[in-house]
Amino acid sequence: METEQALAPHRRVPAGADTDPPCRAPERIGAFLTVLTEQPVSLYAAAVLRIGYGLLYLVFLLREFPHRDEIWGPGSPWTPELARQLFDQTGWASILTLSDSRPYFESCYALALVTSALFMLGWRTRVVSVLFAVVVASFHARAIFMTDGGDNLILLMALYLVLTACGRRWSLDARRTRLQASRGRTARSSAAPDTDEFRHQLGSSQRTLTAVLHNCGMFVIAAQVCFLYGSAGLYKAQGGSWGNGTALHYVLNLDLFRPWPELSLMADEHDVLIAVACYLTVLLQVAFPFVLFGRLKYPVLTMLLGMHLGIAVLMGLPLFSGAMIIADAVFLPDRFYRSLGRLWPRTGRRPDARKTVTSPSGEPARVPSQSAPSRR
């Protein structure tokens, strides 16, 4: 999160200024309110969340395309009538239960695929984000007894991302904005002074509302991930199997979570590593909310990435692991993503690239690059 960096310029006190402790609290509160209402934070992290969850749900729908009727369609054992009866008790809703016809279901499935792709690309993000949240909620509610935990997190993140300005970076919306600015379409038309003043006030109010909603949404996402890790770690610490380091041994021997039995048996042969992994898992999850504002968060996030990859491979839960890995990206600062963006064009350049110029005779001539040694 970029809140700490955004507050840094406001914390500088000029020489000779009064630094009494009673005066610091109001200044910090004022600086925090300024950042909250004027500057959207972690725009690149929000873009990563948009791209990640849009791509993840698109791959999920494509993967389950051959089984879509058995999971969500009219041919599912959990029929639309049973789903509607459950909705009357729980208050859930789904667009998939509005009709029992197969053409309607196929249309909804195609709409879900298109919406996920457009949300990932960032096309008209404000509207498409709402459609994406409706799609995820509808599919989740339709097959609520067939989830693995990853669906719950994707649903929460889809709802939170509606509040954010996740289309400001790395999106078709951002590209369109740049093109409009370069073509000079931002020129003001002749209007009355009172109209210009009204437009200025309206634009200022809109920017403030966008910044507040975005910052609150990103804060809720970060708080949700911290709560998830903290509660999972404290819950594990209460169990005897995690305390004696044997919990992963029992997990690796469950037929329900053994996509590759030989691999699970191979991992289960190392008792010491299994015990260390148990203790390290509990320690990382409990300590996660307390290491987010220091450099220690980078090795912790790296170890959590390895843990989720192990869950995806050994337990066969790629959707859950992918949802958690994407959620962890909210804690990486924007300078990290900007550095990745600067490295991308460098990797695409060839170190031995040569420039082509035109000779006086009209034929192209190659000029060696500066890094190449000159020949005499």
Disulfide bonds with the S-S distance in Angstrom:
none
